[in-house]
């Protein structure tokens, strides 16, 4: 797999920016798409890809991941995570600040950007984390997609759970604020109520729907007071979806994870602590309401919250088992399988996993197959189903909550900046992504 300056993708089923599809060709030059047409005749040397029978989508932008570097590389690192991204059709990611050291100032942000430039096969961006005491850094850090606030289920410096501290952040500056919306006071109270119970299923009762709703209500109140750009991360409850359905200002967006759409509390009995995450899995009713909110545009897009832990760590009994699960390798296939089952359309998946993310975070030239857009693309096979197998996963943790699931829409070829980074099971580890910009 060489790294050509020009690619000509032939006879693909192309999902166009308007949501319609056509069979045709796409020509890329350097890092951009230069032509989309039913048939293209190139007058310059190109590498041709025969995509007959395959579907061409914009590369996935995963806007919430935890890739663990620096400080927790035994779980994952930027290289292994970006390999998993390439295999999953994810061409760009936005990573969270709870690494060691925390990403709470320009120096830590610069360190991550340098590490990513050296290691990442796909494009990258990094959030700046709020501590309640680092407002100057929150205002000046660059480049970053926004400020991450852990309102709950987080310990240490990154927990900002007092309304006065939260209001101070919302009141200063204009940068997007992304919140992990769980009410820490309620979680603490519920932990005391259920103390001593080691049944894993209690996790969804300790960090219950009410804990999520209370925090989302507070974030929404502060956002409205200051007309501050707000993004609600990994929305998990029917209660929050119905709140936003009734009261969602134009400057507020929300996301949902594939696991909160297709997994629920029944997974605890099936896969144990591999189903443990924050916010927790909910009921089948929550699944259905979240799906409807996503289809209706109340929820704007998809993120994985890829948060790997080793199997040894996950094997600890609850509550010592850590929360989090990997997702970048399976998210596109999970969503395309749902589309094939009639839960949504392929063009909706493209919007939720590419276009809407680029719009929300102001990432230029991403998320569509059109001339002038970056050549971040993925060819998927919607005609073949394959199971999720542990031994095939590239994430360093080597497990998935979807192990054994029979999925379609797997990436066949992933292209980052006009270069083939993954093709038919093989990685080109010489490819490097670029730092994303945010406007």
C-alpha positions, 0 to 999 in steps of 0.5 A: 500500500503506497501513499499516492498523491492521487486516488481514483475510486471507481464504481462506488455507491457514493453517499452524496452530501444531500443524502442521496446516493449514486454509483460513480467515481471519486478523484482525490489529489493531495489531501482533497477531493477534486471531482465526483462524477458518474465516470472520471477520466484522469489525465494524470497518473493515479492509483485506482481502487475498484469499489464495485459493490462497495459503499463510499462514506465520509470518514467517521469523526468520533467526537468523544474518545479516551485514548489514555496517553500520556500516563495510562498507556497500558490500557491504550496509546495514541498509536494503537487507538489510531490503528483501531480507528483506521480499521473502524473507518474513523478518520478523525477523533476528539480526545478527552483530558483525563490523562496523566497529567491532565490536559488542563493547560497549554503545555499539556495540550501541546504535548498531546499534539506532538505525540499525535503528530508522531504516532497517529494514523488519523486526524486528531484534536484534544479537549481542554479540561476544566478544574474550576481553577484554570479559567485563563487556560480555558480561554486561551488554549489552542487549538481545541474543540472545546472545554470538557467539564466532568459534572459528576462520576469523576474524581480529583481535579477534573470534578467540577460539581458546584454550581458557583464554579460551573457558573464561573466557567459558563460566564467567561468566554465563548468556547464550546463547553462539553459536559459529562452530565451526572449529578455528583451529589446524587451519586454520592447519596445513592452510593451510601444507600446501596453501600455493600451491594456488589451486584453489578446491576446496582451501577445503573441505580446508583448513577440513575436517570435522575442523576443524569437529568439533574446535571443536564438541567443545570447545564442547560440552565447555565447555557441559557443564562449566558447563551453559551454554546453547550454540548451534552456528551453521551446522553443516556436517558429518556428523561434527558431526551424529553427535556431537550425535546421540550427545551433545546436552544439553537446553540445546544447540541447532544450526542449518544453512543451506540452502546446506549442505543443497542445495549441495556441493563440486560447486558450485565448478566450477559457480559458482566463488568464489560457492560459497565460504563459512565453514564451507565447502560439504561432500560430498553425504554431508554433505548427506544426514546434515545433512538427516536430523539436521534431520528428526530434531530433532538440528539445531533450525532454519535460518539463512542466514548471509547474508554478502554481498560484491560481485561484484568482491570475489568475482572475486579468485582464491582465496585472496584471494576472500572467503568468504560468500554472500547468502541472505535473499531465497531461503531460504524458497523454497529450503526450500519447494521442498525440501518440495515435492520430498518432503524435508520437510513445509511444517509442518517448514519453519515450525518450522525457520524460525520457531517453533523459532528463537523458542523457542531465543532466547526471542523472545516472541509470534513464530513462530506464527499464533494469537491474541496472537502478533505479526502477522508473516506471509508469504503464499506461492505454492506453485503457481508456480515462478520462477527466481532472477534476478540482476536481481530481487534486492534485496540490494546485492550483486545475486547469489545462489548459487542463480541460475537455480534454479527455485523455488516458495514465493516470498513474495507478501505479507509483513506486519511488525507488522500492516503490509504491507511487501511485496506482489506485487513492491512494497515499502512502505519507510515500514514500520519493524520493532521491536527484538526482546526476549529472555526 
